[in-house]
Amino acid sequence: MFGDSGQFYPFQPLQFMDGLLTPNIGLNQYVTFFSEYTVGAQPSDWTSRYGTGFTATVQNGVSGSLSGYVLRWTKTAAARQALSWDRVPNAADVEVLMRLRAIEAYAVNENFLGAYVRGGGSSGSETGWRGEIGGLTTGTLANTNTVKYVSGTATTLGTTTGIPSPNYAVNDWLWLRFRVNGSSEQSKTWHHGVAEPGAWDQTFSDAAVAGAGWTGIQQVSANPNAECDFFSVALNGETALGP
């Protein structure tokens, strides 16, 4: 029987949640199910970097969650909002794998949550890369976006026409893998319960944000409230581990 630790990082004695993660954590791997944090509070080693108008708190007993725990992002205003995971050292080459869902209705162009890497700056002068899932009112009702921030100016490199079938419905879980390595940015999204696609949905080449920075979660829209129950990070060209 594995222990109940939900977070793994270099040099920690390894413990595993039964059925959730194979014991293969390297020195460049960081994984959390959010089960090690205090319920009802923002995770203790995640720092608010940008914006107001949101709370990000750990909840337990959540149906459909991998561990019963989630990080619930409650939005009260549209603003650039971000948390960094402080156990992950600043890095330039980063891959994030996260499982997330919208938990209320949304409109076109409202984003659920996104992985943020090479983070830097402060509110109004943000720098970094965001790979996100956002809402649509056509097609499969959600899409994948890649956005860069340079000294506070946001530029969308591209959006997909829609995530893979079937159509997205509120409370469905989606996987997002986002990778920034050198000047290459790649992302893909797929439904939970479906095999991960081999190909990336998006691939770009852009060197505008090239330095090392923090890694975490970021979003910008006033709706919908969203949850993340798994967040995995790999550095230095490695692949982020799944459960």
Rosetta silent file (secondary structure, phi, psi, omega in degrees, C-alpha in Angstrom):
SEQUENCE: MFGDSGQFYPFQPLQFMDGLLTPNIGLNQYVTFFSEYTVGAQPSDWTSRYGTGFTATVQNGVSGSLSGYVLRWTKTAAARQALSWDRVPNAADVEVLMRLRAIEAYAVNENFLGAYVRGGGSSGSETGWRGEIGGLTTGTLANTNTVKYVSGTATTLGTTTGIPSPNYAVNDWLWLRFRVNGSSEQSKTWHHGVAEPGAWDQTFSDAAVAGAGWTGIQQVSANPNAECDFFSVALNGETALGP
SCORE:     score description
SCORE:     0.000 S_00000001
   1 L     0.000  131.679  179.454    0.000    0.000    0.000 S_00000001
   2 L   -81.910  162.018  175.958    1.368    3.385   -0.956 S_00000001
   3 L   -74.885 -175.481 -174.062    1.395    6.402    1.310 S_00000001
   4 L  -107.750   16.344  176.919   -0.932    9.366    0.978 S_00000001
   5 L   -71.300  134.138 -179.487    1.549   11.982   -0.180 S_00000001
   6 L  -104.326    4.777 -173.937    0.298   13.765   -3.278 S_00000001
   7 E  -130.598  140.255 -178.240    3.447   15.689   -4.175 S_00000001
   8 E  -134.592  136.645 -179.972    6.795   14.509   -5.484 S_00000001
   9 L  -156.524  165.186 -172.899    9.968   16.486   -6.033 S_00000001
  10 L   -54.144  138.304  173.370   13.722   15.902   -6.157 S_00000001
  11 L    74.895    1.454  174.507   15.390   14.292   -3.111 S_00000001
  12 L   -81.488  137.711  169.899   12.094   13.561   -1.337 S_00000001
  13 L   -57.021  128.162 -170.855   11.615    9.959   -0.126 S_00000001
  14 L   -78.447  130.954  170.512    9.172    8.655   -2.680 S_00000001
  15 L  -131.318  151.199 -172.912    5.637    7.751   -1.685 S_00000001
  16 L  -136.389  145.732  176.736    2.866    6.967   -4.126 S_00000001
  17 L   -84.988  126.410 -172.601   -0.890    7.020   -4.193 S_00000001
  18 L   -52.529  120.555  176.194   -2.173    3.568   -5.033 S_00000001
  19 L    82.427   -1.777 -174.130   -3.005    3.351   -8.717 S_00000001
  20 L  -103.998  -27.931 -176.316   -2.215    6.984   -9.462 S_00000001
  21 L  -151.403  132.332  175.198    1.455    7.165  -10.284 S_00000001
  22 L   -77.263  146.262 -174.191    4.162    4.710  -11.248 S_00000001
  23 L   -76.825   79.226 -177.838    7.362    5.045   -9.173 S_00000001
  24 L  -144.674   64.406 -177.590    9.515    6.793  -11.782 S_00000001
  25 L  -103.854  121.232  179.336   10.321   10.280  -10.506 S_00000001
  26 L   -96.414 -177.338 -177.616   13.565   11.813  -11.737 S_00000001
  27 L   -71.238  -15.776 -179.213   15.523   14.814  -10.562 S_00000001
  28 L  -108.994   21.018 -174.636   13.722   17.049  -13.071 S_00000001
  29 E  -119.117  137.884  178.271   10.169   15.894  -12.256 S_00000001
  30 E  -137.838  128.826 -175.582    7.553   17.490   -9.991 S_00000001
  31 E  -139.747  136.432  172.808    4.035   16.074   -9.536 S_00000001
  32 E  -139.198  143.425  168.815    1.102   16.969   -7.304 S_00000001
  33 L  -103.865    3.406 -179.238   -2.465   15.723   -6.845 S_00000001
  34 L    69.750   11.376 -177.536   -3.025   18.604   -4.332 S_00000001
  35 L   -83.009   -9.072 -178.412   -3.721   16.070   -1.579 S_00000001
  36 L   -91.445   -1.752 -173.779   -0.820   17.225    0.612 S_00000001
  37 L  -100.539  163.720  177.987   -2.245   20.707    1.139 S_00000001
  38 L   -71.537  127.865  179.484   -4.626   22.214    3.688 S_00000001
  39 L   -67.783  138.208  178.371   -8.241   22.045    2.526 S_00000001
  40 L    87.367    1.803 -178.383   -9.910   25.423    2.080 S_00000001
  41 L  -127.318  159.303  171.480   -6.637   27.317    1.632 S_00000001
  42 L   -66.101  140.007  179.825   -4.364   28.293   -1.230 S_00000001
  43 L   -53.320  135.679 -168.773   -1.564   25.710   -1.526 S_00000001
  44 L   -64.946  -27.209 -179.325    1.204   26.738    0.842 S_00000001
  45 L  -110.203   27.936  170.870    4.038   26.619   -1.699 S_00000001
  46 E  -116.305  132.389 -174.322    2.170   28.338   -4.533 S_00000001
  47 E  -114.066  135.061  175.475    2.571   32.133   -4.769 S_00000001
  48 E   -71.390  125.362 -175.490    0.181   34.663   -6.291 S_00000001
  49 E  -108.102  -43.435 -176.807    2.076   36.477   -9.042 S_00000001
  50 E  -129.711  146.471  160.854   -0.394   38.533  -11.064 S_00000001
  51 L    72.070  168.894  174.912   -3.789   40.043  -10.596 S_00000001
  52 L  -128.279 -166.482  176.456   -6.681   39.889   -8.201 S_00000001
  53 L    80.272   27.536  176.842  -10.286   38.798   -8.619 S_00000001
  54 E  -158.812  158.690  165.350   -9.798   35.124   -7.867 S_00000001
  55 E  -128.277  146.842  177.428   -9.230   32.546   -5.171 S_00000001
  56 E  -129.651  103.725 -173.307   -7.423   29.258   -5.678 S_00000001
  57 E  -127.902  150.272  177.923   -8.147   26.854   -2.843 S_00000001
  58 E   -80.408  133.593  177.138   -7.764   23.128   -2.244 S_00000001
  59 E  -124.358  149.071 -179.784  -11.004   21.163   -1.947 S_00000001
  60 L  -120.858  162.044  179.292  -11.537   17.562   -0.848 S_00000001
  61 L    71.787   29.890 -175.969  -14.242   14.987   -1.500 S_00000001
  62 L   -90.372  118.147 -179.245  -14.646   16.098   -5.105 S_00000001
  63 L   -61.774  134.916  178.147  -16.422   13.522   -7.241 S_00000001
  64 L    89.822  -11.788  178.591  -14.469   12.522  -10.330 S_00000001
  65 L   -72.715  151.331  179.795  -11.124   13.756   -9.023 S_00000001
  66 L   -62.480  -37.739 -176.662   -8.136   11.414   -9.270 S_00000001
  67 L  -118.164   -2.387 -171.229   -7.426   11.669   -5.547 S_00000001
  68 L    92.828  -14.745 -179.260  -10.580   13.349   -4.225 S_00000001
  69 L  -106.137  149.520  173.062   -8.655   16.644   -4.052 S_00000001
  70 E  -143.788  158.592  163.096   -8.657   19.557   -6.494 S_00000001
  71 E   -95.789  112.589 -177.342   -7.312   23.057   -6.793 S_00000001
  72 E   -98.854  121.440 -178.112  -10.508   25.063   -7.349 S_00000001
  73 E  -101.508  107.786 -179.190  -10.062   28.381   -9.161 S_00000001
  74 E  -102.517  122.717 -172.060  -12.982   30.702   -8.355 S_00000001
  75 E  -106.035  133.766  176.756  -13.100   33.813  -10.542 S_00000001
  76 L  -120.402   -6.643  179.508  -14.721   37.113   -9.593 S_00000001
  77 L  -159.102  155.623  174.053  -13.190   39.410  -12.216 S_00000001
  78 L   -82.281  119.903  179.582  -11.435   39.363  -15.553 S_00000001
  79 L  -166.115  159.426  173.662   -7.738   39.932  -14.921 S_00000001
  80 L   -75.159  112.081 -174.317   -4.392   38.324  -15.582 S_00000001
  81 E  -121.269  140.344 -177.474   -4.164   35.938  -12.665 S_00000001
  82 E  -155.494  146.790  169.259   -1.343   33.534  -11.892 S_00000001
  83 E  -124.359  137.455  172.224    0.124   31.245   -9.265 S_00000001
  84 E  -102.140  145.138  174.606    3.674   29.903   -9.373 S_00000001
  85 E   -92.695  108.885 -167.480    4.620   26.521   -7.919 S_00000001
  86 L   -76.445  -13.600  175.975    7.616   27.488   -5.848 S_00000001
  87 L   -73.144  -19.554  178.419    9.073   23.986   -5.484 S_00000001
  88 L   -87.273  121.632  179.707    9.881   24.063   -9.189 S_00000001
  89 L   -68.498  155.318  174.916   13.104   26.015   -9.789 S_00000001
  90 L   -55.575  135.169 -175.701   13.190   28.719  -12.440 S_00000001
  91 E  -152.319  158.194  177.900   13.812   27.063  -15.784 S_00000001
  92 L   -99.317  -40.929 -177.887   13.693   27.770  -19.508 S_00000001
  93 L  -100.890  107.930 -169.877   12.890   24.320  -20.932 S_00000001
  94 E  -137.560  140.044  168.773    9.670   23.153  -19.297 S_00000001
  95 E  -125.496  135.304  178.401    6.840   20.735  -20.015 S_00000001
  96 E  -120.038  136.299  169.585    3.585   20.750  -18.045 S_00000001
  97 E  -122.014  124.140 -179.240    0.872   18.094  -18.001 S_00000001
  98 E  -138.428  150.473  174.934   -2.325   19.041  -16.194 S_00000001
  99 E  -112.637  130.095 -172.386   -5.879   17.727  -15.865 S_00000001
 100 E  -148.660  166.494  176.279   -8.571   20.376  -15.632 S_00000001
 101 E  -158.165  153.133  167.492  -12.217   21.138  -16.188 S_00000001
 102 E   -82.463  139.929 -179.164  -14.726   23.972  -16.252 S_00000001
 103 L  -116.265   12.083  172.561  -17.296   23.635  -13.471 S_00000001
 104 L  -154.249  167.762 -177.068  -19.783   26.226  -14.723 S_00000001
 105 L   -61.041  152.940 -177.042  -21.098   27.561  -18.013 S_00000001
 106 L  -142.099  165.698  178.774  -18.781   29.655  -20.158 S_00000001
 107 L  -114.013  173.044  178.765  -18.827   31.853  -23.245 S_00000001
 108 L   -59.002  139.491  177.609  -16.642   32.015  -26.328 S_00000001
 109 L    72.397    3.921  172.748  -13.021   33.045  -25.599 S_00000001
 110 L   -86.844  126.322 -174.964  -13.337   32.503  -21.853 S_00000001
 111 E   -94.532  147.431 -178.679  -10.436   30.349  -20.772 S_00000001
 112 E   -76.009  -77.749  172.662  -10.632   27.575  -18.180 S_00000001
 113 E  -149.629  162.283  178.233   -7.053   27.407  -16.856 S_00000001
 114 E  -142.146  153.344  171.319   -3.639   27.356  -18.492 S_00000001
 115 E   -79.739  139.134 -177.474   -0.095   26.183  -17.865 S_00000001
 116 E  -128.181  127.043 -177.901    2.346   29.090  -17.559 S_00000001
 117 E  -132.409  163.470 -174.062    6.108   28.780  -18.024 S_00000001
 118 E    53.694   35.458 -176.318    9.098   31.124  -18.140 S_00000001
 119 E   -68.095  145.224  177.148    7.030   33.402  -15.923 S_00000001
 120 E  -167.659  179.565  179.626    8.336   36.785  -14.870 S_00000001
 121 L    77.103 -166.225  179.949    7.458   40.413  -14.340 S_00000001
 122 L  -139.783  178.963 -178.948    4.527   41.754  -12.350 S_00000001
 123 L   -54.607  125.282 -178.129    0.960   42.865  -13.018 S_00000001
 124 L    94.126  -16.996  177.905    1.001   45.057  -16.119 S_00000001
 125 L  -134.739   40.218 -174.429    4.467   43.902  -17.178 S_00000001
 126 L   -66.619  145.834  174.716    3.921   40.155  -17.374 S_00000001
 127 E  -135.382  136.506  176.808    6.345   37.921  -19.241 S_00000001
 128 E   154.246 -176.869  178.184    5.898   34.241  -20.075 S_00000001
 129 E  -119.647  135.116  176.321    4.179   31.585  -22.145 S_00000001
 130 E  -121.760  127.616  167.394    0.640   30.288  -21.573 S_00000001
 131 E  -109.083  124.487 -169.696   -0.853   27.119  -23.016 S_00000001
 132 E  -139.923  164.838  168.921   -4.551   27.053  -22.228 S_00000001
 133 E  -110.765  130.669 -178.908   -7.965   25.552  -22.920 S_00000001
 134 E  -128.771  170.591 -175.186  -10.701   28.055  -23.749 S_00000001
 135 E   -89.107  147.431  171.016  -14.388   28.086  -24.589 S_00000001
 136 L  -130.193  161.542  173.256  -16.113   28.024  -27.958 S_00000001
 137 L  -112.236    7.745  177.849  -19.776   28.114  -28.945 S_00000001
 138 L  -131.561  174.623  176.124  -19.197   26.130  -32.139 S_00000001
 139 L    58.638 -132.486 -179.869  -17.505   22.883  -33.104 S_00000001
 140 L   -88.398    9.739  167.549  -16.431   20.778  -30.132 S_00000001
 141 L    74.517    9.102  173.181  -17.075   23.758  -27.796 S_00000001
 142 E  -158.368  154.755  179.587  -13.508   24.194  -26.528 S_00000001
 143 E  -144.131  174.627  179.158  -10.110   24.878  -28.057 S_00000001
 144 E  -111.437  135.277 -179.528   -6.398   25.132  -27.292 S_00000001
 145 E  -125.885  148.632  171.654   -4.542   28.456  -27.337 S_00000001
 146 E  -122.660  124.915 -173.480   -0.889   29.463  -27.107 S_00000001
 147 E  -129.879  139.159  173.303   -0.194   32.973  -25.828 S_00000001
 148 E  -113.877  147.052  175.330    3.027   34.877  -25.169 S_00000001
 149 E  -118.867  124.225  178.054    3.464   37.809  -22.799 S_00000001
 150 E  -127.303  107.172  179.544    6.279   40.280  -23.439 S_00000001
 151 L    50.775   41.750  175.568    6.521   43.177  -20.953 S_00000001
 152 L    92.180   -9.539  178.378    2.756   43.126  -20.471 S_00000001
 153 E   -94.378  121.749 -179.140    1.755   42.754  -24.124 S_00000001
 154 E   -96.907  134.341  177.685   -0.154   39.552  -24.832 S_00000001
 155 E  -133.226  125.542  176.184   -0.063   37.967  -28.287 S_00000001
 156 E   -85.208  119.162  179.276   -1.937   34.833  -29.272 S_00000001
 157 E   -73.205  -34.515  179.324    0.244   32.747  -31.554 S_00000001
 158 E   177.959  158.894  175.631   -2.649   30.560  -32.576 S_00000001
 159 E  -129.263  148.730  173.288   -5.803   28.718  -31.591 S_00000001
 160 L   -80.307  158.857  177.187   -7.101   25.340  -32.643 S_00000001
 161 L   -73.698  -15.986  177.999  -10.495   25.122  -34.327 S_00000001
 162 L   167.713  155.017  174.989  -11.575   22.790  -31.537 S_00000001
 163 L   -71.113  166.332  177.552  -10.407   20.048  -29.227 S_00000001
 164 L   -60.268  154.320  176.783  -10.791   16.441  -30.438 S_00000001
 165 L   -60.038  154.788    5.070  -14.295   14.943  -30.369 S_00000001
 166 L   -83.291  179.430  176.839  -16.587   14.533  -28.545 S_00000001
 167 L   -59.505  143.728  179.030  -18.029   17.956  -27.770 S_00000001
 168 L   -75.427  142.932  174.084  -16.931   19.383  -24.447 S_00000001
 169 L  -130.353  143.712  178.514  -19.484   19.556  -21.600 S_00000001
 170 L   -50.648  137.036 -179.373  -19.127   21.362  -18.273 S_00000001
 171 L    83.070   -4.052  172.316  -17.527   19.092  -15.612 S_00000001
 172 L   -74.833  141.791  178.199  -15.795   16.884  -18.199 S_00000001
 173 L   -88.472  138.293  175.602  -12.091   16.417  -17.509 S_00000001
 174 E  -125.151  150.730  172.612   -9.524   17.357  -20.143 S_00000001
 175 E  -102.672  140.462  174.981   -5.774   16.830  -20.333 S_00000001
 176 E  -128.859  124.993  171.994   -3.435   19.598  -21.475 S_00000001
 177 E  -115.387  125.841 -176.913    0.233   19.046  -22.297 S_00000001
 178 E  -130.448  127.632 -173.756    2.249   22.211  -22.924 S_00000001
 179 E  -131.664  129.082  173.258    5.942   22.221  -23.793 S_00000001
 180 E  -124.376  115.949 -175.346    8.384   25.088  -24.278 S_00000001
 181 E  -137.751  113.595 -173.193   11.859   23.973  -25.285 S_00000001
 182 L    62.435 -126.081  177.567   14.309   26.466  -26.735 S_00000001
 183 L   -99.959   13.323 -179.798   12.331   28.536  -29.253 S_00000001
 184 E  -102.056  133.593  176.748    9.720   25.782  -29.796 S_00000001
 185 E  -123.865  127.482 -176.397    6.243   25.929  -28.206 S_00000001
 186 E  -136.975  146.465  178.051    3.904   22.915  -28.436 S_00000001
 187 E  -151.016  155.275  172.668    0.533   21.998  -26.961 S_00000001
 188 E  -156.792  152.633 -177.473   -2.200   19.384  -27.198 S_00000001
 189 E  -132.402  143.201  175.795   -5.509   18.649  -25.491 S_00000001
 190 E  -154.152  159.810 -179.504   -7.543   15.458  -25.195 S_00000001
 191 E   -74.165  143.878  172.733  -10.464   14.035  -23.204 S_00000001
 192 L   -61.957  140.398 -178.435   -9.822   12.004  -20.082 S_00000001
 193 L    93.228   -8.129  177.467  -10.279    8.299  -20.778 S_00000001
 194 L  -109.872  143.140  179.615   -8.952    8.624  -24.333 S_00000001
 195 L   -59.617  142.109  177.511   -5.372    7.743  -25.261 S_00000001
 196 L   -62.130  129.969  177.017   -3.051   10.727  -25.537 S_00000001
 197 L   -62.463  146.791  177.614   -2.602   11.721  -29.190 S_00000001
 198 L   -74.683  -32.224 -176.834    0.866   11.205  -30.576 S_00000001
 199 L   -92.752  151.411  173.960    0.865   14.469  -32.513 S_00000001
 200 L   -78.843  144.707  173.642    0.839   17.979  -31.090 S_00000001
 201 L   -71.623  -37.293 -176.546   -2.193   20.181  -31.816 S_00000001
 202 E  -135.775  139.159  172.434    0.008   23.262  -32.092 S_00000001
 203 E  -140.335  126.394  179.761    3.689   23.838  -32.799 S_00000001
 204 E  -130.058  160.502  172.598    5.263   27.286  -33.040 S_00000001
 205 E  -124.956  113.304 -175.792    8.747   28.736  -33.261 S_00000001
 206 L  -155.766  125.655 -176.922    9.148   31.980  -31.351 S_00000001
 207 L  -106.456   19.417 -174.309   12.107   33.216  -29.303 S_00000001
 208 L   -64.828  -35.179  178.264   10.441   36.311  -27.824 S_00000001
 209 L  -119.806   97.829 -168.071   10.498   34.932  -24.253 S_00000001
 210 L  -109.846  -18.181 -173.557   13.709   32.964  -23.992 S_00000001
 211 L   -83.591  170.725  176.531   14.959   33.179  -20.418 S_00000001
 212 L   -70.129  150.957  177.410   14.307   31.012  -17.395 S_00000001
 213 E  -161.019 -176.855 -178.709   11.267   31.782  -15.254 S_00000001
 214 E   -81.068  164.238 -178.618    8.775   30.325  -12.842 S_00000001
 215 E  -121.944  138.705  178.259    6.175   27.650  -13.672 S_00000001
 216 E  -175.586 -145.970 -176.362    2.552   27.599  -12.613 S_00000001
 217 E  -123.355  139.697 -179.220   -1.088   28.211  -13.576 S_00000001
 218 E  -143.363  151.395  175.221   -2.519   31.335  -15.208 S_00000001
 219 E  -158.554  167.352 -172.320   -5.864   32.577  -16.544 S_00000001
 220 L  -133.556  -16.551 -170.277   -7.501   35.834  -17.599 S_00000001
 221 L   -97.073  160.859 -177.721  -11.303   35.615  -17.915 S_00000001
 222 L   -78.081  -17.377  178.093  -14.077   36.250  -15.383 S_00000001
 223 L  -143.465  161.110   -6.558  -15.697   32.874  -16.100 S_00000001
 224 L   -92.459  159.522  167.430  -15.853   29.919  -15.811 S_00000001
 225 L   -59.663  147.597 -171.963  -14.783   28.655  -12.410 S_00000001
 226 E  -145.687  164.752  178.919  -12.471   25.716  -12.979 S_00000001
 227 E  -133.967  148.218  171.696  -10.619   22.894  -11.239 S_00000001
 228 E  -128.416  130.499 -179.596   -7.258   21.183  -11.637 S_00000001
 229 E  -119.054    3.193  178.642   -6.607   17.856   -9.898 S_00000001
 230 E  -155.543  130.571 -178.762   -3.215   16.907  -11.343 S_00000001
 231 E  -141.792  117.821 -174.720   -0.202   19.055  -12.185 S_00000001
 232 E  -126.493  135.960 -177.032    3.058   17.575  -13.439 S_00000001
 233 E  -128.438  137.474  171.756    6.222   19.419  -14.465 S_00000001
 234 E  -128.194  140.468 -177.736    9.369   18.232  -16.224 S_00000001
 235 E  -113.251  163.680  169.925   12.474   20.342  -16.786 S_00000001
 236 L    60.013   39.474  174.927   15.443   20.340  -19.145 S_00000001
 237 L    86.609   -0.553  178.241   13.752   18.598  -22.066 S_00000001
 238 L   -78.547  166.241 -179.877   12.204   15.723  -20.112 S_00000001
 239 L   -96.107  129.416  179.353    8.568   14.597  -20.524 S_00000001
 240 L   -64.833  132.304 -176.096    6.091   15.458  -17.757 S_00000001
 241 L   -74.507  145.338  172.389    4.839   12.296  -16.078 S_00000001
 242 L  -101.302  170.181  179.063    1.201   11.246  -16.113 S_00000001
 243 L   -73.396    0.000    0.000   -0.716    9.341  -13.419 S_00000001
